[in-house]
Amino acid sequence: MKKSYPLLFYFLFFYISIFQATAQVQDPEKEFKIARELAAQNEYNEAIVNMAHLVSAYPENREYRLYLGRLYFWNQDYDDSKKVLQSLISGENLEQEVLDLLLQLDLATRDYPGLLLKSGIAIEVFPKDKDQYTIYNAIALEKTGETGLALQNLSRISRKSEAFETAAYLRSEILQSQKNLLTVGYLNTSFSNPGSSPWHLANVEYARKGILIPFTLRLNYGNTFGNSALQGEVDAYPKLTSNSYFYLNLGLSDNNPVFPSLRLGGEYYYNFNKISSSAGVRYLKFSSAEVFMFTGSISAIVRDYQLGYRPFLISEGNTWFVSHALKLRRSVFNSESFVQLDLQYGGLPFYFVISNDLSQLNSYRAGINFRIRLLDNFFIQPIFMYELEEFTPNEYRNRFNAQLNLSSRF
């Protein structure tokens, strides 16, 4: 008799389990509601157990199966989600909700051929939501190497469409993925009250990104004080982490007053959310002086605006002096264009540190900087800066800087 107790116990346990299971499905809508409440609390595993039981009890209920597929998707059980959803596709019966979730699955699992196929079907079967499915289609085209066709399809989405902002963002992302940028620029600096011969600075540069260490090669031509010279520069941007990188600079020129014969620079950048900070140093060797510049920056992005500040602490021989630069930039949504206000104070020349024209005398500067994208891959950047320059102690003159940069991306 004693040996029969375990058997009786298991029999009772099995009977109670069956009774509980039967009781659970007597009110399926209540059970469905419990599953949704669990999902709202991110208790996906418990919700999946409830819905799997409902699907087992009511296999003909497509709503239960669709929700189970969603739960698997939210829980990142992508294979199980796809199995459930594919069971809802039979013959010509194609529900939009099912297809939408399958598209999200292909995107999450990076199944771009599958995404391309299904988005094409969705465009044909559900033409009212064509723009929405064109977004999926363009992502798949870009990832499978059809970048031109992706851009072409995105450009057809009307500004009146709810998908326009997403399409514009995706277009910019695709365009920015191109690795090469060629830029030519010219800066003219002129003086008045009293006047003097204008300065000329021209440059051509090639930038390459999308590689292990992005770099920029630059050739500068300068003409100041009746002297002309060439300077070659290379910038490198080795990445340290997903949030940080180094800026490294090397510049060489023949030994004359226009450019430093040797220019070195290094700066560490760290980005956190929408705040960027940096700290670094520059070294300039002229024929008659050596200059060290300690610098850093901090900037923050608020919506479409960026506010940034950069100080310079400069050492020339036994003399120390400071400069400050403040910028306020307004970006234009998804066009890679901006307008920027610059305010500067100190002894450094505008933008380019050229010649040994560094002193404790200060300048007050205000300027505006535009960057405009024309077509898809051409940029024009005009810059204007006015300076009230202290050229001798307590005596000031006007300095006008006009610069134009033209860039082409490929």
QUIHU-V18299 format. One record per backbone hydrogen bond with DSSP energy under -0.5 kcal/mol. NH is the residue of the N-H (numbers start at 0). CO is the residue of the C=O. Records with the same first field share a line. If there is no record, write none. Layout:
NH->CO  CO
//
This chain:
3->0
4->1
6->2
7->3
8->4
9->5
10->6
11->7
12->8
13->9
14->10
15->11
16->12
17->13
18->14
19->15
20->16
21->17
22->18
23->19
24->20
25->22
26->23
27->24
29->26
30->26
31->27
32->28
33->29
34->30
35->31
36->32
37->33
38->34
39->35
40->36  37
41->38
42->37
43->41
46->42
47->43
48->44
49->45
50->46
51->47
52->48
53->49
54->50
55->51
56->52
57->53
60->57
61->59
64->60
65->61
66->62
67->63
68->64
69->65
70->66
71->67
72->68
73->69
74->70
75->72
76->71
77->75
80->76
81->77
82->78
83->79
84->80
85->81
86->82
87->84
88->85
89->87  92
92->89
93->91
94->92
98->94
99->95
100->96
101->97
102->98
103->99
104->100
105->101
106->102
107->103
108->104
109->106
110->105
111->109
114->110
115->111
116->112
117->113
118->114
119->115
120->116
121->117
122->118
123->119
124->120
125->121
128->125
129->126
132->128
133->129
134->130
135->131
136->132
137->133
138->134
139->135
140->136
141->137
142->138
143->139
144->141
145->140
146->144
149->145
150->146
151->147
152->148
153->149
154->150
155->151  152
156->153
160->157
163->160
166->162
167->163
168->164
169->165
170->166
171->167
172->168
173->169
174->170
175->171
176->172  173
177->174
180->206
181->407
182->204
183->405
184->202
185->403
186->200
187->401
188->198
189->187  399
190->195
191->397
198->188
199->222
200->186
201->220
202->184
203->218
204->182
205->216
206->180
207->214
208->178
213->236
214->207
215->234
216->205
217->232
218->203
219->230
220->201
221->228
222->199
223->226
226->223
228->221
230->219
231->251
232->217
233->249
234->215
235->247
236->213
238->211
239->243
240->243
243->240
244->268
245->237
246->266
247->235  245
248->264
249->233
250->262
251->231
252->260
253->229
255->253  258
260->284
261->284
262->250
263->282
264->248
265->280
266->246
267->278
268->244  266
269->276
270->242
271->274
274->271
275->298
276->269
277->296
278->267
279->294
280->265
281->292
282->263
283->290
284->261
285->283  288
290->283
291->314
292->281
293->312
294->279
295->310
296->277
297->308
298->275
299->306
300->273
301->299  304
304->301
305->328
306->299
307->326
308->297
309->324
311->322
312->293
313->311  320
314->291
315->318
316->289
318->315
320->313
322->311
323->344
324->309
325->342
326->307
327->340
328->305
329->338
330->303  328
331->336
332->330
334->331
335->331
336->331
337->370
338->329
339->368
340->327
341->366
342->325
343->364
344->323
345->362
346->321
351->349
353->351
354->257
355->256
356->353
357->355
362->345
363->387
364->343  362
365->385
366->341
367->383
368->339
369->381
370->337
371->379
373->371  377
377->373
378->406
379->371
380->404
382->402
383->367
384->400
385->365
386->398
387->363
388->386  396
389->361
390->388  394
391->394
394->391
396->388
397->191
398->386
399->189
400->384
401->187  399
402->382
403->185
404->380
405->183
406->378
407->181
408->376
409->179
//
